[in-house]
């Protein structure tokens, strides 16, 4: 059972959300706790003050913590050989894939991932309250949240038998952080009475930074181009094209 805390950036920002803390509980076949794992992570990109306040983490704790590659290596060792990973929601799984990608770490170990929130209605704290299970520990502490989620797992043990595993959307992994920039850039071009081409967008410094941050391959950059083309067609509809052409200066 895992839980993660994040850097709290805005969704679809050029810099990824980044994991700040990993908490995990190892259970045996009888759902008995046999071990725990907890570690803070020094993120690669600037730390968001909102995240520090939300998770009640001291900045000095993060800046003196090990980086993601070191922590995730220890976590993989903690998982062992034969395991399933259970989390409350798919966000944790998506973030693990993204952080592995930005650090050029193989995600082959991310298999047999179960989203237990599919088996309940509401958020973790809401469901705990509905089941009259008191929350123990500190809210938004990764290990405490994982421990509390284990209590819900015990009342529905068949969850671990599920084969409804999380399947990462590779397209979303490659384009999630650039989506808002594409939309904003195209809308800005329309306001400027101009057409924005893929070549112009792709050569923009912030776009190039995103390609580097996400370690995108040539084929993955083509996924971004596909998303750009989709947004381009939506932005430059027939009426918009006619308006821009009619407002263009006559030579």
ChimeraX attribute file (.defattr): number of C-alpha atoms within 10 A of each C-alpha:
attribute: neighborCount
match mode: 1-to-1
recipient: residues
	/A:1	23
	/A:2	24
	/A:3	26
	/A:4	27
	/A:5	24
	/A:6	24
	/A:7	22
	/A:8	19
	/A:9	18
	/A:10	11
	/A:11	14
	/A:12	15
	/A:13	15
	/A:14	21
	/A:15	19
	/A:16	24
	/A:17	23
	/A:18	26
	/A:19	22
	/A:20	25
	/A:21	26
	/A:22	24
	/A:23	22
	/A:24	26
	/A:25	25
	/A:26	22
	/A:27	15
	/A:28	10
	/A:29	8
	/A:30	8
	/A:31	14
	/A:32	12
	/A:33	13
	/A:34	9
	/A:35	11
	/A:36	16
	/A:37	16
	/A:38	18
	/A:39	21
	/A:40	23
	/A:41	24
	/A:42	23
	/A:43	21
	/A:44	15
	/A:45	12
	/A:46	11
	/A:47	20
	/A:48	14
	/A:49	14
	/A:50	12
	/A:51	17
	/A:52	18
	/A:53	11
	/A:54	15
	/A:55	19
	/A:56	13
	/A:57	17
	/A:58	11
	/A:59	16
	/A:60	9
	/A:61	12
	/A:62	19
	/A:63	14
	/A:64	11
	/A:65	18
	/A:66	16
	/A:67	17
	/A:68	24
	/A:69	15
	/A:70	11
	/A:71	19
	/A:72	19
	/A:73	11
	/A:74	13
	/A:75	17
	/A:76	12
	/A:77	10
	/A:78	15
	/A:79	16
	/A:80	9
	/A:81	9
	/A:82	5
	/A:83	14
	/A:84	17
	/A:85	19
	/A:86	28
	/A:87	22
	/A:88	23
	/A:89	17
	/A:90	18
	/A:91	12
	/A:92	20
	/A:93	24
	/A:94	17
	/A:95	18
	/A:96	16
	/A:97	19
	/A:98	24
	/A:99	22
	/A:100	18
	/A:101	18
	/A:102	18
	/A:103	15
	/A:104	12
	/A:105	15
	/A:106	10
	/A:107	13
	/A:108	7
	/A:109	10
	/A:110	17
	/A:111	15
	/A:112	16
	/A:113	20
	/A:114	25
	/A:115	21
	/A:116	22
	/A:117	18
	/A:118	13
	/A:119	12
	/A:120	13
	/A:121	10
	/A:122	12
	/A:123	12
	/A:124	19
	/A:125	16
	/A:126	12
	/A:127	16
	/A:128	17
	/A:129	12
	/A:130	12
	/A:131	12
	/A:132	9
	/A:133	13
	/A:134	12
	/A:135	17
	/A:136	10
	/A:137	12
	/A:138	12
	/A:139	15
	/A:140	18
	/A:141	21
	/A:142	24
	/A:143	26
	/A:144	20
	/A:145	27
	/A:146	24
	/A:147	24
	/A:148	20
	/A:149	25
	/A:150	23
	/A:151	16
	/A:152	18
	/A:153	18
	/A:154	14
	/A:155	10
	/A:156	13
	/A:157	14
	/A:158	10
	/A:159	19
	/A:160	20
	/A:161	9
	/A:162	13
	/A:163	11
	/A:164	14
	/A:165	14
	/A:166	17
	/A:167	14
	/A:168	14
	/A:169	10
	/A:170	14
	/A:171	14
	/A:172	16
	/A:173	16
	/A:174	23
	/A:175	24
	/A:176	18
	/A:177	20
	/A:178	22
	/A:179	19
	/A:180	14
	/A:181	17
	/A:182	23
	/A:183	16
	/A:184	11
	/A:185	13
	/A:186	22
	/A:187	19
	/A:188	14
	/A:189	14
	/A:190	18
	/A:191	11
	/A:192	10
	/A:193	16
	/A:194	16
	/A:195	19
	/A:196	16
	/A:197	13
	/A:198	16
	/A:199	9
	/A:200	10
	/A:201	18
	/A:202	17
	/A:203	11
	/A:204	11
	/A:205	10
	/A:206	14
	/A:207	17
	/A:208	12
	/A:209	14
	/A:210	19
	/A:211	22
	/A:212	12
	/A:213	16
	/A:214	23
	/A:215	16
	/A:216	18
	/A:217	12
	/A:218	9
	/A:219	9
	/A:220	18
	/A:221	16
	/A:222	14
	/A:223	18
	/A:224	23
	/A:225	18
	/A:226	15
	/A:227	19
	/A:228	23
	/A:229	15
	/A:230	11
	/A:231	16
	/A:232	19
	/A:233	10
	/A:234	13
	/A:235	18
	/A:236	18
	/A:237	11
	/A:238	10
	/A:239	10
	/A:240	14
	/A:241	16
	/A:242	12
	/A:243	14
	/A:244	16
	/A:245	14
	/A:246	10
	/A:247	11
	/A:248	11
	/A:249	6
	/A:250	6
	/A:251	3
